[in-house]
Amino acid sequence: MEDTGDKTGTSREGPKKGQPVGPDVIQKKEIFGRDEDLTWLSWLTGQGGVVSVWGISGVGKSFLIHHLYKKKQNENLQQYINNPHKFCWVTVSRPFDVRKLSRSLLLQLNPSSQDQIISTVKDPVQDCCDCLQRMKEPYFIVIDGLQSTEEWDSIGPTFEFNTTRSIKKGVVVIITNEESVANYCTEHKNKVWNVKGLEVSHAIELFDEVVTKRWPFWKDANAETRHRNEETRNILVQKCGGLPKVICAVVESLGLVYGIKVKDNLVSMLEANAPITTHSLEDMFSWLLSYFRSCPDSLKPCIFYLSIFPLNHTIRRRRLVRRWIAEGYFRDNKESTAEENGERSFSKLVNLSMIQAPRTKVDHMRMPLCQVNGFLREYVISRLMEENLVFALEGQCKRNIQRTGRHLAVDNSWDRDRNVFESIDLSLLRSLTVFGKWESFSDKMKLLRVLDLEDVSSGVTNGDVEQMVKQLPRLKFLSLRRCKEITCLPDSLGDLKQLQTLDIRETSVIKLPKSIVKLEKLQYIRAGSTKHNRATEAADQNPSAAAIASKSRPCATLGSRLLSMHRYLDDGSRCGVKVPRGIGKLSSLHTLGVVNIHAAAEEDGFLEDLKNLTQLHKLGVSGINRKNSEKFFSYVSRLAHLDSLSLQMQANQDNEATGCMADISSPLEKLRSLKLYGLVDRLPSWIMQMCLQLPQLEKLDLQMKTLPQQELDFILTLRYLRSLRLRLAEFQDGELRFCWSIAQSSGGWIINFLEIACNSRLQAVRFGSKLDVEILKIRCCSASPSLKFSGLQSMDSLKEVWLSGSYDQAFKQHLESELKENENKPILKLE
């Protein structure tokens, strides 16, 4: 087979030509971290027809499918005895030959007639078709290693695998490295499954199991040696990128890579010891080489760009896409915007496992945070050493006048030797990314387009920003995010005529300079203090340390935290920044937030300009109150392109916020995401009316004191809702009920992602039969030990339950027992 995920590290040979593949051939190997894959694939293959499984070479696709069949056989043993399935595994030969494939399949369908088939069959393709037509037994056929749509055109239509009759007779699983091939083979995209790299914890489990069997002395060493072993393992696991095949090959060659440092390149070390180390990875290197050669030109620079970020570094998706746009990798065209083109390329890299989710699971709908796949990063860097494209300053660098490139990354480990920095030719530099301590830079970077200081730990001052603006007139991307020492932006900011992206979130800036209205090309402004976010996060992680936590209890409830949040923020005005009058001149603005409209209204600035920002897609505001709400909502209703709206209500002295919500005159037809913070005990009437008219509302986030049952039921009936997050402080009768009182005659609803915040006041969560959820996330903050969930066992679509925060062990056991009663056997993930 082309792919492996087994623990031994040796290549698992596929079936010999003509050899039937069945339960006896499946090796009894343990599999790590694939519960989610097995759950979803079990459901997909249970529907019959063609199912495509794809992913990068070495991720373990073939081994996964073997385990899937074994799992199905064990669960339905009696069924197989009475009506035995035909299990056939065909590895596509190279060069491709449909006659060889047909002969192999025919021999496995008729293992008792091998001699006759070998000697008499003249047209194996037709004979195989006839055999499939005559078959009465259901079949499970795997076609491993398909490389092109042309190959499928020779197989699928010939054997009628996508016909209604075929769907009823069995399942055909296609294994391929290519997404385009996987999509082409199936009639529906929901029957395509992407296998991604192992999460870190499971990769460590695999490494430990393999290394213990291959090198028995590994765990028998003394404490000091074991510590060195663990350090080596942790670095190697990160650099292997969650690819089982790479992990196994590295363990086999452990003596050649033992003691590896973070700065060392794993791929270069493996290739330096060829053919010892690279033989088992030969097909992977071959695939990577062919992929990069055939990769679309628009995607290649994006892949190389990933090497800027350190190993295992968490990156925001939007940060990466905005940088790509500033570099000129994506532009607006007739069909789509630069932002949309960048998002599509990001998705392609995610599907190829080049970008993957960090350890902590995030949003189900999208991936706001990501990490570069460790092994692919090593591979890219090994190929870039002669390209002079990306270079880094790490550790104690030597002075080298040959060091040059277009993108410079200053690592946290660099000793900040100014002589080294001054020796570098910076005349062609396009981007500078700094990690760790900041020190003032050279004035020789006149062509710099991207200055990214989001990961600077300290040192950036107002004076530094003024120098940046003066010396870097061609900047298109400027990120000062989390540079807390910055309190204001200089008036000279208006001289950056090419600036497209400005990110000053989590700084101490509370007001944008008047000159910002001169930046006609500005598309993206992220600003505002995050005291609200920090207070919420602190309360979630350690309620007793919340900013104004209740002194009467060691752990404040969500209700006390919500009220405390209002007091902590005074009148809510510190959630956003004040913007100058004339901001409406920035007609290219795509994203704007968080803006404090209470502060803006004092000078009659932002509210008057809002109506001119007709290209806004994403808007976040704070400080909404009775005085400004009518005018604000009248202008918001004119933003025809708005797809994301975040509103922070300004509470009065009694923490009453609902009354400040005026009506919207016309629906926001393209709105997909709506976030409401600071409401008290009911939803405004316009929300109810607008939601009924929103044809694309998919995501709703609510943070309220309490939500009436009738309004919750209304929300659940929204036709297109796919993601719902609820953070409530108080609950009616201590219960949260979903579809509990909806009439039996009404239809059912499916929500892809439901998040519930649980506190000590919540005693029960009940799900009615009308609601089905695919992924349920439970966030606990001092949850009651007696908290119970009911109705989970009857959810037909439930696949995963995520549990996070502080909770009693009894509650975890309760969830496990509930999920065991569900036929799908949903996975419980602890975050």
Secondary structure, 3 states (H helix, E strand, C coil): CCCCCCCCCCCCCCCCCCCCCCCCCCCCCCCCCCHHHHHHHHHHHCCCEEEEEECCCCCCHHHHHHHHHHHHHHHCHHHHHHCCCEEEEEECCCCCCHHHHHHHHHHHHCHHHHHHHHHHCCCHHHHHHHHHHHCCCCEEEEEEEECCHHHHHHHHHHHCCCCHHHHHHEEEEEEECCHHHHHHHCCCHHHEEECCCCCHHHHHHHHHHHHHHHCHHHHCCCHHHHHHHHHHHHHHHHHHCCCHHHHHHHHHCHHHHCCCCCCCCHHHHHHHCCCCCCCCCHHHHHHHHHHHHHCCCCCHHHHHHHHHCCCCCCEEHHHHHHHHHHHCCCCCCCCCCHHHHHHHHHHHHHHCCCEECCCCCCCCCCCCEEEECHHHHHHHHHHHCCCCCEEEECCCCCCCCCCCCCEEEECCCCCCCHHHHHCCCCCCCCEEEEEEECCCCCCCCCCCCEEEEEEEEECCCHHHHHHHHHHCCCCCEEECCCCCCCCCCCHHHHHCCCCCEEECCCCCCCECCHHHHHCCCCCEEECCCCHHHHHHHHHHHCHHHCCCCCCCCCCCCHHHHHHHHHHHCCCCHHHCEECCCCHHHCCCCCEEEEEEHHHHHCCCCHHHHHCCCCCCCEEEEEEECCCCHHHHHHHHCCCCCCCEEEEEECCCCCCCCHHHCCCCCCCCCCCCEEEEEEECCCCCHHHHHHHHHCCCCCEEEEEECCCCHHHHHHHHCCCCCCEEEEEECCCHHHEEEECCCCCCCCCCEEEEEEEEEECCCCCEEEECCCEEEEEEEEEECCCCCCCEEECHHHCCCCCEEEEEECCCHHHHHHHHHHHHCCCCCCEEEEC
